[in-house]
Amino acid sequence: MRTPNILISGSIAHVDQRIAVLRISMNGSGAIPLKIMEPEAVDLVAWSFVGFSERKIMDPSCILVLGCRDSGAFDNLSSVSVCTHVGDRCITLTSGPTPLSRDEASVVAETVTSSLDPNWLEHFSALIPLLSAGLDTILADSMSSALSIRRSESADTWLINGIDFIPNCVIVRSMAGYTCSSITSIRFDAHKRAAITLTASLPLDTQSINGAILSGQGRYAVARVAGAM
């Protein structure tokens, strides 16, 4: 049974013209966010519960990552209405940003990485300052990963060995920082190990790229860059 509309409080951790990250107190509730009802031009990009594990996060809360289709949707953002699996929640936001802790930012990095969508990659760069430390943590074990990626016939064609899902986005780390690209085509190759050839708008320069994360189908995988310096 769905419960009536409930008023709860929240805070803004990050906001710009296209992306907002909100922290919502759980208050003993495990309501799962499904979509944003108001403002109308706002989409639920990703969400995650925090504070229920060994991480050093004091209060259980829900982190919402929102993207907007209207550049003015986040101007004077003071409240958000969320449809959840047990009822609607009207969230009143406190004024002024309250930045995420390092552990919270790490959770958000994992959540965003596993839910990347080619339709909102233009917003990814806005989250880089917030996510870079968490992405570094994800890539920490990339050199020991069983998954490898290397340049194929051309700079925008990548050959990947050992993958067991179909990605639609790739994040790479270079000396200039993090960038992301959608995958425009996939070709399966007959190899002993699972191998696919990807075409992306981002060239694979093994002299500068030192880590890659492949994302798709609600999953992500870290890949070694063969030939990376």
N, C-alpha and C positions, 0 to 999 in steps of 0.2 A: 504494500500500500504506500502510495506517495504521500509525503507529508506536505503541509502547506508551506508557502513561501517563508523562509527564515532569514532574519537579518543577522549578519555576522560582520566582524571587523577584519581588515586586512591592511597591508602596507605595500608601497611601491618600492621594489628593489632596484629597478632600472626602467627608464622610459626614454624613448626618442620618438621621431615622427612615425616610425613603422613597427617598432617592437616595444612591448612592455613585459616586464617580469614582476609578478605579484607574489607576495607571501600571505597565505591565508591560514589563520589559526584553526586547528582541527576541532578544538573544544569537545573532545570525546567522540566526534563524528567521523565516520569513514566514508562520507559521501564521495562518489566518483564523478568528477566533472565530465560532461558529455559534449556540451557546446555552450557558446556565449550567446545569450539572448539580447542583451543590451550592453554597450552600444551595438547597433545593428551591423556596422561595417567592420566588426572585429571577429577574428577567427581564433579558435583554440589551437595553437600550434603544437604544444606539448605540455605535459603535466607530470608531477611526481610527488609522492609522499616523502617527507623527510622526518627524521627524529624517531624512527622505529627500529634502528639498528645500532651497531656498535660505534657508528660515527659520533663525533662529539658535537651533537646538535641538541640544544637544551629542550626546546619545546616542539612537540609534534606539529607539523604544519603541512600544507599543500602548496607547492610552487606551481604557478600557472605561467606559461609563456604564451603571450598573445601577439598576433600579427594583425595589421589593419589594412583594409583596401582603400580607405580614405585617409589622405595625409593629415587631416585635421581631427581624426577620431580620438587621438590621445591628448589633444589640447585640453587642459584643465580637467584631467581624468580624476573623478572623485568617487565613482561607484561603478560596479560591474554586476550584471545579473547573469548567473550561471545556472544552466539546467544540469541537474545531477540525476543519478539513478534512483534516488529516494525523494526527490523534490527539488524545488527551485531555491536558490540561495541569492540573496541580494547582499553584495559585499560593499561595505562602506570603507573607503580607503583613507588612511591618515595622510596628512599633508607632508610633503618632503620625503625624498628617497631614504630608505634604510637598507644599505648594501647587504648583499648575501655574505655569509661567512665563507671561508675557504671550503669547508665540507659541503655546505649547501651548493656552492658554485660547482663543485665536483659532481654532485648529483644531477644538477641541471645540465652539465656538459654531457653526461652519459645519456640523459633523457633526450636531449636535442639530437645527439648523434644518432641514436637508434630510430628517431622519428623524422629524419630529414625528408623533405618533399621537394622535388624539382620546382614546384610552383612558388615556393617562397625562399629560394636560395638568395634572392637579392637582399633579403633581410639578414642573412647569416653574418655578413661583415659587421653589422651593428652590434652583434652579440660577442664578437671576438674578444674585446677587452674583458668581458665577463667570463668567457669560457676558456681562455688560453691556458690557464694553469690546470684546469680540469682535463683539457685535451692533451697537455703534456703528460699528465698522469696516465691517461689511456694509452699513449704511445710509448710509455716507459719501457715496455717489454717487446717493442716492435722487432728488435734485432734477433730475438729468439723465437719469433712467430713462425709457425709452419707454413703460413700463407706468404707467398712472394709475389711481387709485381715488378715487371720490367718493360722497357720500351720495346715495341714490336716494329712493324714496318715503317711507321712514321711517328713523329713526335706526339701526335694526339691519339695514337693507338697503343693500348697497353695490354700486355699478356699477363694473366693472373693464374697461378697454380694453387690448387688445394682448396678452393672456395666451394662451399656447399649451399649457397643461396644466390639469388640474382640481385645484385645491387642496382640502385638507380642514381646514387650520388657518390662522390668521392671527396674526401677532405685531405689536403696535403699540407705538410709543414715544410717550409723552406727557410732560408736565411732571412727572408723578408717577412716571415710570419705565416699565418694560416690563410688558405684560400679554399674555395669549394667549387665543384663543378657538377653539373648533371651529366649523366651518361646517355649519350645519344643513340648508341647502337651496341648490340651484344651479339657475338658469334661464338658458338660452341665449337671446340676443336677436339678431334679424336686423339686423345693422349691417354697414357697409362693412368695419370692422375687427373682429377677434375681440372680442366683448364678452359678459360673463356677469354676472348679478345674483346676489349672494350674500346669504344671511341668516345672521347670526352673533349670538351672545348678547352681544356687545360693541358698544355704540352707537358710531357713527362721529361723533365730535365734532371737526369740523375746526378748532375754535378751540384745541384742546389737543393733538390728535394731529399729529405732524410727520413720521411715517415709518411704513411698513408693510412687512412681509415675508410673502409668501404661500408656504405649504409644502404639498407633496403629491407622491405618486408618486416619492419619493426625490429631489425637486428643491425649489428655492426660488427666488423672484424678488422683487426689491425694487421697491416701487411708490411713485410720488409721490402725495401726498395733495392732491388739487385743493382749493384754498381754504384750505389750512393757513396758519396765521400764521407 
